[in-house]
Amino acid sequence: MHKNTKQLSKQVASIAEKILHSQDASDAEKMLAASALSRSNNSDTDSGIELEGLASTVLRSPRYSDETKILAGSILVQSNKAL
């Protein structure tokens, strides 16, 4: 398996932290935020097909905020499958 060396930007990490601390964030938003932050500390972690499916759904939906879509895009870009 190829080592995934992609890293989370400070801006995306900040968005993820904000969402995790928000009482108004949905479960989907918190899942994306937690996954993004877990990748920031461990570049060998792969997000998994279920989370990547959620990220894809979020990107296509008008329901989610721009910040949530940034997290979703980050999850997809960090995927080992994109290598």
LUMLUMRO-176454 format. One line per field, with one value per atom (N, C-alpha, C, O, CB): residue number from 0; residue in three letters; chain; atom name; y, z, x. Coordinates in pm, whole numbers, always signed. Glycine has a CB too. Layout:
# LUMLUMRO-176454
seq <- (NUM_...)
type <- (ala_...)
mol <- (A_...)
atom <- (CA_...)
c2 <- (Y_...)
c3 <- (Z_...)
c1 <- (X_...)
This chain:
# LUMLUMRO-176454
seq <- (0_0_0_0_0_1_1_1_1_1_2_2_2_2_2_3_3_3_3_3_4_4_4_4_4_5_5_5_5_5_6_6_6_6_6_7_7_7_7_7_8_8_8_8_8_9_9_9_9_9_10_10_10_10_10_11_11_11_11_11_12_12_12_12_12_13_13_13_13_13_14_14_14_14_14_15_15_15_15_15_16_16_16_16_16_17_17_17_17_17_18_18_18_18_18_19_19_19_19_19_20_20_20_20_20_21_21_21_21_21_22_22_22_22_22_23_23_23_23_23_24_24_24_24_24_25_25_25_25_25_26_26_26_26_26_27_27_27_27_27_28_28_28_28_28_29_29_29_29_29_30_30_30_30_30_31_31_31_31_31_32_32_32_32_32_33_33_33_33_33_34_34_34_34_34_35_35_35_35_35_36_36_36_36_36_37_37_37_37_37_38_38_38_38_38_39_39_39_39_39_40_40_40_40_40_41_41_41_41_41_42_42_42_42_42_43_43_43_43_43_44_44_44_44_44_45_45_45_45_45_46_46_46_46_46_47_47_47_47_47_48_48_48_48_48_49_49_49_49_49_50_50_50_50_50_51_51_51_51_51_52_52_52_52_52_53_53_53_53_53_54_54_54_54_54_55_55_55_55_55_56_56_56_56_56_57_57_57_57_57_58_58_58_58_58_59_59_59_59_59_60_60_60_60_60_61_61_61_61_61_62_62_62_62_62_63_63_63_63_63_64_64_64_64_64_65_65_65_65_65_66_66_66_66_66_67_67_67_67_67_68_68_68_68_68_69_69_69_69_69_70_70_70_70_70_71_71_71_71_71_72_72_72_72_72_73_73_73_73_73_74_74_74_74_74_75_75_75_75_75_76_76_76_76_76_77_77_77_77_77_78_78_78_78_78_79_79_79_79_79_80_80_80_80_80_81_81_81_81_81_82_82_82_82_82)
type <- (met_met_met_met_met_his_his_his_his_his_lys_lys_lys_lys_lys_asn_asn_asn_asn_asn_thr_thr_thr_thr_thr_lys_lys_lys_lys_lys_gln_gln_gln_gln_gln_leu_leu_leu_leu_leu_ser_ser_ser_ser_ser_lys_lys_lys_lys_lys_gln_gln_gln_gln_gln_val_val_val_val_val_ala_ala_ala_ala_ala_ser_ser_ser_ser_ser_ile_ile_ile_ile_ile_ala_ala_ala_ala_ala_glu_glu_glu_glu_glu_lys_lys_lys_lys_lys_ile_ile_ile_ile_ile_leu_leu_leu_leu_leu_his_his_his_his_his_ser_ser_ser_ser_ser_gln_gln_gln_gln_gln_asp_asp_asp_asp_asp_ala_ala_ala_ala_ala_ser_ser_ser_ser_ser_asp_asp_asp_asp_asp_ala_ala_ala_ala_ala_glu_glu_glu_glu_glu_lys_lys_lys_lys_lys_met_met_met_met_met_leu_leu_leu_leu_leu_ala_ala_ala_ala_ala_ala_ala_ala_ala_ala_ser_ser_ser_ser_ser_ala_ala_ala_ala_ala_leu_leu_leu_leu_leu_ser_ser_ser_ser_ser_arg_arg_arg_arg_arg_ser_ser_ser_ser_ser_asn_asn_asn_asn_asn_asn_asn_asn_asn_asn_ser_ser_ser_ser_ser_asp_asp_asp_asp_asp_thr_thr_thr_thr_thr_asp_asp_asp_asp_asp_ser_ser_ser_ser_ser_gly_gly_gly_gly_gly_ile_ile_ile_ile_ile_glu_glu_glu_glu_glu_leu_leu_leu_leu_leu_glu_glu_glu_glu_glu_gly_gly_gly_gly_gly_leu_leu_leu_leu_leu_ala_ala_ala_ala_ala_ser_ser_ser_ser_ser_thr_thr_thr_thr_thr_val_val_val_val_val_leu_leu_leu_leu_leu_arg_arg_arg_arg_arg_ser_ser_ser_ser_ser_pro_pro_pro_pro_pro_arg_arg_arg_arg_arg_tyr_tyr_tyr_tyr_tyr_ser_ser_ser_ser_ser_asp_asp_asp_asp_asp_glu_glu_glu_glu_glu_thr_thr_thr_thr_thr_lys_lys_lys_lys_lys_ile_ile_ile_ile_ile_leu_leu_leu_leu_leu_ala_ala_ala_ala_ala_gly_gly_gly_gly_gly_ser_ser_ser_ser_ser_ile_ile_ile_ile_ile_leu_leu_leu_leu_leu_val_val_val_val_val_gln_gln_gln_gln_gln_ser_ser_ser_ser_ser_asn_asn_asn_asn_asn_lys_lys_lys_lys_lys_ala_ala_ala_ala_ala_leu_leu_leu_leu_leu)
mol <- (A_A_A_A_A_A_A_A_A_A_A_A_A_A_A_A_A_A_A_A_A_A_A_A_A_A_A_A_A_A_A_A_A_A_A_A_A_A_A_A_A_A_A_A_A_A_A_A_A_A_A_A_A_A_A_A_A_A_A_A_A_A_A_A_A_A_A_A_A_A_A_A_A_A_A_A_A_A_A_A_A_A_A_A_A_A_A_A_A_A_A_A_A_A_A_A_A_A_A_A_A_A_A_A_A_A_A_A_A_A_A_A_A_A_A_A_A_A_A_A_A_A_A_A_A_A_A_A_A_A_A_A_A_A_A_A_A_A_A_A_A_A_A_A_A_A_A_A_A_A_A_A_A_A_A_A_A_A_A_A_A_A_A_A_A_A_A_A_A_A_A_A_A_A_A_A_A_A_A_A_A_A_A_A_A_A_A_A_A_A_A_A_A_A_A_A_A_A_A_A_A_A_A_A_A_A_A_A_A_A_A_A_A_A_A_A_A_A_A_A_A_A_A_A_A_A_A_A_A_A_A_A_A_A_A_A_A_A_A_A_A_A_A_A_A_A_A_A_A_A_A_A_A_A_A_A_A_A_A_A_A_A_A_A_A_A_A_A_A_A_A_A_A_A_A_A_A_A_A_A_A_A_A_A_A_A_A_A_A_A_A_A_A_A_A_A_A_A_A_A_A_A_A_A_A_A_A_A_A_A_A_A_A_A_A_A_A_A_A_A_A_A_A_A_A_A_A_A_A_A_A_A_A_A_A_A_A_A_A_A_A_A_A_A_A_A_A_A_A_A_A_A_A_A_A_A_A_A_A_A_A_A_A_A_A_A_A_A_A_A_A_A_A_A_A_A_A_A_A_A_A_A_A_A_A_A_A_A_A_A_A_A_A_A_A_A_A_A_A_A_A_A_A_A_A_A_A_A_A_A_A_A_A_A_A)
atom <- (N_CA_C_O_CB_N_CA_C_O_CB_N_CA_C_O_CB_N_CA_C_O_CB_N_CA_C_O_CB_N_CA_C_O_CB_N_CA_C_O_CB_N_CA_C_O_CB_N_CA_C_O_CB_N_CA_C_O_CB_N_CA_C_O_CB_N_CA_C_O_CB_N_CA_C_O_CB_N_CA_C_O_CB_N_CA_C_O_CB_N_CA_C_O_CB_N_CA_C_O_CB_N_CA_C_O_CB_N_CA_C_O_CB_N_CA_C_O_CB_N_CA_C_O_CB_N_CA_C_O_CB_N_CA_C_O_CB_N_CA_C_O_CB_N_CA_C_O_CB_N_CA_C_O_CB_N_CA_C_O_CB_N_CA_C_O_CB_N_CA_C_O_CB_N_CA_C_O_CB_N_CA_C_O_CB_N_CA_C_O_CB_N_CA_C_O_CB_N_CA_C_O_CB_N_CA_C_O_CB_N_CA_C_O_CB_N_CA_C_O_CB_N_CA_C_O_CB_N_CA_C_O_CB_N_CA_C_O_CB_N_CA_C_O_CB_N_CA_C_O_CB_N_CA_C_O_CB_N_CA_C_O_CB_N_CA_C_O_CB_N_CA_C_O_CB_N_CA_C_O_CB_N_CA_C_O_CB_N_CA_C_O_CB_N_CA_C_O_CB_N_CA_C_O_CB_N_CA_C_O_CB_N_CA_C_O_CB_N_CA_C_O_CB_N_CA_C_O_CB_N_CA_C_O_CB_N_CA_C_O_CB_N_CA_C_O_CB_N_CA_C_O_CB_N_CA_C_O_CB_N_CA_C_O_CB_N_CA_C_O_CB_N_CA_C_O_CB_N_CA_C_O_CB_N_CA_C_O_CB_N_CA_C_O_CB_N_CA_C_O_CB_N_CA_C_O_CB_N_CA_C_O_CB_N_CA_C_O_CB_N_CA_C_O_CB_N_CA_C_O_CB_N_CA_C_O_CB_N_CA_C_O_CB_N_CA_C_O_CB_N_CA_C_O_CB_N_CA_C_O_CB_N_CA_C_O_CB_N_CA_C_O_CB_N_CA_C_O_CB_N_CA_C_O_CB_N_CA_C_O_CB_N_CA_C_O_CB)
c2 <- (-118_+0_+124_+130_+0_+219_+346_+432_+444_+420_+492_+580_+710_+774_+608_+747_+871_+984_+987_+859_+1077_+1187_+1319_+1423_+1206_+1315_+1437_+1483_+1401_+1414_+1614_+1668_+1770_+1833_+1732_+1783_+1876_+2017_+2037_+1834_+2115_+2253_+2306_+2254_+2342_+2409_+2471_+2529_+2525_+2581_+2582_+2638_+2530_+2550_+2706_+2415_+2306_+2250_+2217_+2194_+2238_+2191_+2285_+2240_+2178_+2414_+2513_+2499_+2507_+2655_+2477_+2457_+2331_+2331_+2446_+2224_+2098_+2114_+2065_+1989_+2183_+2206_+2287_+2256_+2280_+2387_+2471_+2387_+2401_+2587_+2300_+2216_+2117_+2095_+2139_+2057_+1961_+2024_+1957_+1898_+2152_+2221_+2286_+2342_+2325_+2280_+2343_+2252_+2135_+2381_+2306_+2230_+2219_+2135_+2296_+2304_+2305_+2214_+2194_+2445_+2160_+2077_+1942_+1883_+2057_+1894_+1764_+1652_+1674_+1751_+1530_+1414_+1398_+1365_+1286_+1422_+1409_+1509_+1475_+1431_+1632_+1735_+1697_+1715_+1871_+1644_+1606_+1485_+1476_+1575_+1393_+1279_+1325_+1278_+1179_+1416_+1468_+1544_+1528_+1561_+1624_+1702_+1610_+1631_+1798_+1509_+1416_+1341_+1321_+1317_+1299_+1228_+1318_+1276_+1174_+1440_+1535_+1557_+1557_+1670_+1575_+1597_+1472_+1483_+1642_+1356_+1234_+1219_+1166_+1109_+1266_+1262_+1362_+1343_+1291_+1468_+1569_+1516_+1563_+1695_+1419_+1363_+1231_+1186_+1345_+1168_+1036_+1024_+991_+924_+1050_+1050_+910_+897_+1113_+805_+669_+629_+523_+571_+710_+678_+700_+803_+762_+602_+615_+639_+579_+488_+723_+763_+656_+658_+887_+565_+459_+496_+613_+425_+393_+413_+477_+556_+281_+443_+501_+651_+727_+434_+692_+835_+910_+1023_+858_+847_+910_+923_+1020_+830_+826_+836_+951_+1025_+705_+966_+1078_+1210_+1304_+1068_+1218_+1341_+1375_+1492_+1327_+1275_+1297_+1349_+1440_+1166_+1291_+1336_+1480_+1560_+1244_+1514_+1651_+1750_+1857_+1662_+1717_+1809_+1834_+1941_+1754_+1737_+1752_+1814_+1852_+1617_+1825_+1872_+2023_+2077_+1798_+2090_+2233_+2257_+2371_+2298_+2152_+2161_+2200_+2259_+2030_+2169_+2188_+2320_+2375_+2074_+2371_+2499_+2485_+2374_+2552_+2598_+2599_+2537_+2466_+2743_+2563_+2506_+2353_+2286_+2560_+2299_+2154_+2097_+1988_+2115_+2170_+2123_+2128_+2045_+2209_+2223_+2226_+2100_+2038_+2354_+2062_+1939_+1817_+1730_+1923_+1811_+1697_+1687_+1578_+1710_+1799_+1800_+1756_+1686_+1938_+1797_+1759_+1608_+1546_+1833_+1550_+1404_+1332_+1238_+1360_+1378_+1314_+1334_+1241_+1367_+1453_+1479_+1397_+1356_+1628_+1373_+1299_+1148_+1073_+1330_+1104_+960_+894_+949_+936_+777_+698_+652_+625_+577_+643_+598_+698_+664_+573_+823_+927_+920_+993_+1065_+835_+825_+750_+732_+758)
c3 <- (+0_+0_+0_+72_+123_-78_-88_+33_+72_-218_+93_+208_+163_+69_+280_+230_+201_+277_+400_+239_+206_+269_+266_+300_+203_+226_+220_+361_+449_+138_+384_+516_+515_+413_+569_+629_+648_+668_+746_+767_+599_+617_+752_+812_+503_+799_+926_+917_+1015_+966_+800_+782_+796_+863_+644_+733_+740_+882_+932_+638_+948_+1087_+1177_+1267_+1137_+1154_+1232_+1211_+1306_+1196_+1087_+1056_+1126_+1185_+903_+1120_+1183_+1333_+1391_+1153_+1396_+1541_+1574_+1672_+1592_+1495_+1517_+1508_+1590_+1414_+1408_+1389_+1505_+1555_+1255_+1547_+1658_+1787_+1870_+1680_+1806_+1928_+1914_+2011_+1966_+1797_+1774_+1818_+1780_+1627_+1895_+1935_+1820_+1823_+2057_+1719_+1607_+1492_+1398_+1557_+1497_+1388_+1385_+1489_+1402_+1265_+1249_+1274_+1281_+1108_+1287_+1304_+1183_+1199_+1325_+1064_+942_+944_+911_+816_+983_+990_+1092_+1067_+1026_+1206_+1309_+1266_+1301_+1440_+1192_+1141_+1046_+1054_+1070_+956_+862_+936_+906_+759_+1034_+1110_+1187_+1187_+1207_+1253_+1329_+1238_+1273_+1407_+1124_+1030_+979_+971_+912_+946_+897_+1003_+971_+858_+1128_+1234_+1262_+1293_+1361_+1251_+1274_+1168_+1196_+1274_+1049_+941_+965_+918_+806_+1038_+1060_+1150_+1142_+1122_+1233_+1325_+1277_+1331_+1460_+1177_+1133_+983_+939_+1209_+907_+761_+704_+585_+698_+786_+738_+746_+695_+818_+808_+823_+692_+627_+935_+654_+535_+583_+682_+443_+515_+564_+549_+624_+493_+458_+442_+343_+324_+574_+281_+173_+221_+149_+106_+343_+393_+412_+374_+526_+472_+496_+365_+350_+589_+271_+140_+67_-6_+55_+86_+29_+90_+20_+50_+223_+291_+240_+213_+444_+226_+176_+37_+7_+175_-47_-183_-180_-255_-264_-93_-79_-31_-82_+20_+66_+120_+10_-1_+237_-72_-178_-280_-340_-249_-301_-400_-343_-418_-459_-212_-147_-122_-79_-16_-149_-117_+33_+79_-198_+108_+249_+339_+445_+295_+298_+385_+359_+248_+366_+463_+455_+374_+349_+596_+335_+264_+350_+298_+224_+480_+568_+569_+566_+711_+574_+572_+439_+434_+598_+332_+200_+189_+119_+89_+255_+258_+326_+278_+331_+438_+507_+418_+409_+639_+353_+265_+153_+121_+207_+93_-13_+38_-31_-75_+159_+218_+239_+216_+352_+282_+303_+170_+164_+361_+65_-65_-122_-180_-164_-106_-158_-85_-144_-147_+42_+123_+101_+148_+269_+33_+14_-55_-150_-65_-7_-72_-211_-297_+14_-232_-359_-470_-589_-349_-431_-529_-579_-671_-469_-519_-557_-686_-732_-447)
c1 <- (+85_+0_+89_+189_-96_+52_+124_+93_-23_+86_+194_+174_+110_+156_+308_+4_-67_+0_-4_-219_+61_+134_+56_+111_+267_-69_-149_-182_-210_-280_-177_-199_-312_-341_-72_-374_-484_-429_-336_-573_-487_-443_-491_-585_-496_-425_-464_-605_-680_-364_-642_-776_-882_-984_-787_-859_-956_-961_-1069_-920_-847_-845_-924_-994_-699_-912_-986_-1137_-1215_-941_-1178_-1320_-1370_-1478_-1343_-1290_-1330_-1347_-1444_-1225_-1254_-1265_-1390_-1459_-1141_-1419_-1538_-1665_-1755_-1543_-1671_-1790_-1803_-1914_-1782_-1693_-1700_-1750_-1812_-1564_-1721_-1765_-1902_-1954_-1663_-1960_-2090_-2204_-2208_-2106_-2295_-2414_-2514_-2603_-2481_-2499_-2592_-2549_-2626_-2608_-2428_-2377_-2448_-2478_-2226_-2475_-2540_-2440_-2319_-2602_-2493_-2406_-2313_-2196_-2489_-2365_-2285_-2170_-2056_-2372_-2199_-2095_-1988_-1869_-2156_-2030_-1935_-1851_-1733_-2008_-1911_-1835_-1725_-1611_-1929_-1760_-1660_-1550_-1431_-1727_-1590_-1491_-1397_-1276_-1562_-1452_-1369_-1273_-1156_-1456_-1321_-1234_-1122_-1007_-1316_-1157_-1055_-948_-829_-1120_-988_-891_-808_-689_-961_-867_-789_-682_-574_-881_-708_-610_-497_-385_-677_-525_-422_-311_-197_-483_-341_-241_-183_-82_-302_-244_-200_-222_-332_-274_-119_-133_-152_-181_-13_-137_-158_-305_-342_-74_-389_-530_-604_-588_-593_-685_-768_-911_-953_-758_-985_-1116_-1223_-1321_-1160_-1210_-1309_-1417_-1450_-1371_-1471_-1567_-1698_-1759_-1597_-1741_-1867_-1855_-1943_-1909_-1745_-1725_-1704_-1751_-1604_-1636_-1617_-1751_-1773_-1517_-1840_-1975_-2052_-2121_-2051_-2041_-2105_-2049_-2124_-2086_-1918_-1855_-1906_-1932_-1702_-1920_-1970_-2114_-2149_-1963_-2195_-2335_-2342_-2421_-2410_-2258_-2255_-2219_-2281_-2152_-2122_-2080_-2191_-2197_-1958_-2276_-2384_-2511_-2601_-2417_-2518_-2640_-2638_-2537_-2661_-2750_-2759_-2782_-2779_-2871_-2806_-2842_-2724_-2745_-2898_-2602_-2486_-2416_-2420_-2388_-2352_-2280_-2151_-2104_-2249_-2097_-1969_-1859_-1773_-1931_-1861_-1760_-1767_-1664_-1776_-1888_-1905_-1858_-1800_-2052_-1883_-1839_-1686_-1627_-1902_-1623_-1477_-1424_-1329_-1426_-1486_-1445_-1467_-1380_-1522_-1581_-1612_-1510_-1462_-1754_-1478_-1378_-1243_-1169_-1367_-1209_-1081_-1075_-971_-1059_-1184_-1190_-1163_-1085_-1328_-1229_-1212_-1072_-1015_-1315_-1017_-884_-777_-678_-853_-799_-702_-711_-625_-722_-813_-833_-715_-659_-960_-678_-574_-619_-535_-536_-747_-799_-772_-777_-947_-743_-715_-570_-532_-742_-491_-349_-331_-218_-269)
